[in-house]
Amino acid sequence: MFRQNNRPARDKTLETIATRLAILPFPEIDPVIFTIGPLAIHWYGLAYVAGILIGWLYARRIIQNAALWRNGTPAFNPTQLDDFLLWAAGGIVLGGRIGYILFYDLDSVLHNPIRAIEIWNGGMSFHGGLLGTTLAIVVFARRNAIAVWSLFDVVAAVVPIGLFFGRIANFINGELWGRLSSVPWAIVFPTGGPFARHPSQLYEAALEGILLLVVLAYFVYRRNALKVPGLICGIFVCGYAASRIFVEFFREPDAQIGYLAGGWLTMGMVLSLPMALAGMWAIARARRAAATA
């Protein structure tokens, strides 16, 4: 009887706590780490450097483990991987920026061309970076007589590392935040108005970064997927597309584009759907090739 009489008061207290937690303040993290004279070091730039360097170290471990490869012979050597690092960086940066302009900000750039080089004004597009890196892989593989699908696989296995750091940098910058929400972990972003929002950057860091990295590592180390060229690449593309489409339901669309249809369809979803289809094709192609080898 005592517990029943006090239950409404307890429920009201819990509801009050949940309501307060639903309006978490944004952590005060300066997007600029430090400055040296006119040079400012940003978290966003550091995220790109960390993603590329840590990904490079992980890739070296993969290609140096002969047991992961068909006939115990890696498709390429560490020296070739080192040479590819510059190509990868160029593909990511150039493709990412050009992709953002074409997919999200073309009208603004046509009115003000100088905006094209203002990386801080809008940022980068993953889908554009993917296309740029894909082109770099194909050209580099052909010039160095490397099996292109194997190079795709190694790059795909390490990309989630860069995605994780990139999304954390998005969060620190207070950009690409989510839709309005009252969930207990919602955050009031300084650039998102006085309303609590989904920290969608952290959702993407968890799904596109940590979860996808673990899934790919499982297939690399436990399922010998590198012995089926193209399989890891296909799994990555499908995994990213599924993660991105899911998070788009919580992420606020870019203001200059908004929703494309129905109050829910976004450009991120539209760009990710062909990725999912391409990933499924790559998986099917890899399995057919392995079956006939």
Number of C-alpha atoms within 10 A of each C-alpha: 5 6 8 8 9 10 11 11 11 12 11 11 12 12 12 12 12 15 14 12 16 21 21 16 13 16 13 8 12 11 18 14 12 12 10 7 6 6 8 13 14 16 22 23 14 15 21 19 16 16 19 22 15 15 22 22 12 16 20 17 12 22 20 15 13 14 16 20 21 15 9 11 15 19 20 17 13 16 9 13 19 14 11 19 15 13 18 22 18 16 22 26 20 18 25 23 24 21 22 22 23 13 16 19 19 17 12 14 14 12 9 10 12 10 17 19 13 11 13 9 10 17 16 21 21 19 19 24 24 18 17 24 24 19 16 20 22 16 13 19 20 11 9 12 10 17 14 19 22 23 21 21 23 25 23 22 26 25 22 26 25 22 25 25 22 26 24 22 23 22 23 19 20 20 19 19 25 25 19 18 18 17 15 16 15 23 26 23 24 15 11 18 9 11 16 24 26 25 25 24 24 20 20 24 24 19 21 26 25 15 17 25 22 13 15 24 18 13 16 21 14 10 13 16 22 26 22 23 27 28 29 31 27 26 23 27 23 24 21 23 24 18 20 21 21 15 22 20 16 20 24 21 21 16 8 10 12 14 15 13 9 7 8 14 16 21 18 21 20 12 17 20 16 14 21 21 14 16 24 18 16 22 22 15 17 21 16 12 13 14 9 6 7
